[in-house]
């Protein structure tokens, strides 16, 4: 019969998140995690399998507490434009207040591991996909209500907003100066009022344009 755990999973994962968030996956050692969580190596391995298993659980824990998850949860009932604007304000405030300049753990993981780890790539893609879907739903509702410009497809606009958020997180690691972060957020939110624009040509379309010209 398995012994009951004598520790709180949420507390362990929160402590692991802090280590991975600051150091990244590769630079975090098992000893770092032992010291941060207060568990011995055997307990960590029994609970999570290995460092990768603990990291996957930490990523899920981090995602469950992020402002994006709240947006996903309320995409069908929250005021659409206000929800998007509030999300950007929250991201600017969080990034600007982080003196360690850690950025976003999901974004950091995308740049560190997605090219090397297919399982982690899928996990991050699902998180980003949920956020994109929620933004798309909010844009659809906002366009229907007349509070978001209807000149661009909701999916394209959602992707632009999500990319702006990721760029904001990356820039916050380089230079978290508040005015810079607000400028990035303002540029992203300006898309909500933007008229239709010409799409970037696909490679075969560019070749055809060059041939004709």
Rosetta blueprint (number, residue, H / E / L):
1 X L
2 X L
3 X L
4 X L
5 X L
6 X L
7 X L
8 X L
9 X H
10 X H
11 X H
12 X H
13 X H
14 X H
15 X H
16 X H
17 X H
18 X H
19 X H
20 X H
21 X H
22 X H
23 X H
24 X L
25 X L
26 X L
27 X L
28 X L
29 X L
30 X H
31 X H
32 X H
33 X H
34 X H
35 X H
36 X H
37 X H
38 X L
39 X L
40 X L
41 X H
42 X H
43 X H
44 X H
45 X H
46 X H
47 X H
48 X H
49 X L
50 X L
51 X H
52 X H
53 X H
54 X H
55 X H
56 X H
57 X H
58 X H
59 X H
60 X H
61 X H
62 X H
63 X H
64 X H
65 X L
66 X L
67 X H
68 X H
69 X H
70 X H
71 X H
72 X H
73 X H
74 X L
75 X L
76 X L
77 X L
78 X L
79 X L
80 X H
81 X H
82 X H
83 X H
84 X H
85 X H
86 X H
87 X H
88 X H
89 X H
90 X H
91 X H
92 X H
93 X H
94 X H
95 X H
96 X H
97 X H
98 X L
99 X L
100 X L
101 X L
102 X L
103 X L
104 X L
105 X H
106 X H
107 X H
108 X H
109 X H
110 X H
111 X H
112 X H
113 X H
114 X L
115 X L
116 X L
117 X L
118 X H
119 X H
120 X H
121 X H
122 X H
123 X H
124 X H
125 X H
126 X H
127 X H
128 X H
129 X H
130 X H
131 X H
132 X H
133 X H
134 X H
135 X H
136 X H
137 X H
138 X H
139 X H
140 X H
141 X H
142 X H
143 X H
144 X H
145 X H
146 X L
147 X L
148 X L
149 X L
150 X L
151 X L
152 X L
153 X L
154 X H
155 X H
156 X H
157 X H
158 X H
159 X H
160 X H
161 X H
162 X H
163 X H
164 X H
165 X H
166 X H
167 X H
168 X H
169 X H
170 X H
171 X H
172 X H
173 X H
174 X H
175 X L
176 X L
177 X L
178 X H
179 X H
180 X H
181 X H
182 X H
183 X H
184 X H
185 X H
186 X H
187 X H
188 X H
189 X H
190 X H
191 X H
192 X H
193 X H
194 X L
195 X L
196 X L
197 X L
198 X L
199 X L
200 X L
201 X L
202 X L
203 X H
204 X H
205 X H
206 X H
207 X H
208 X H
209 X H
210 X H
211 X H
212 X H
213 X L
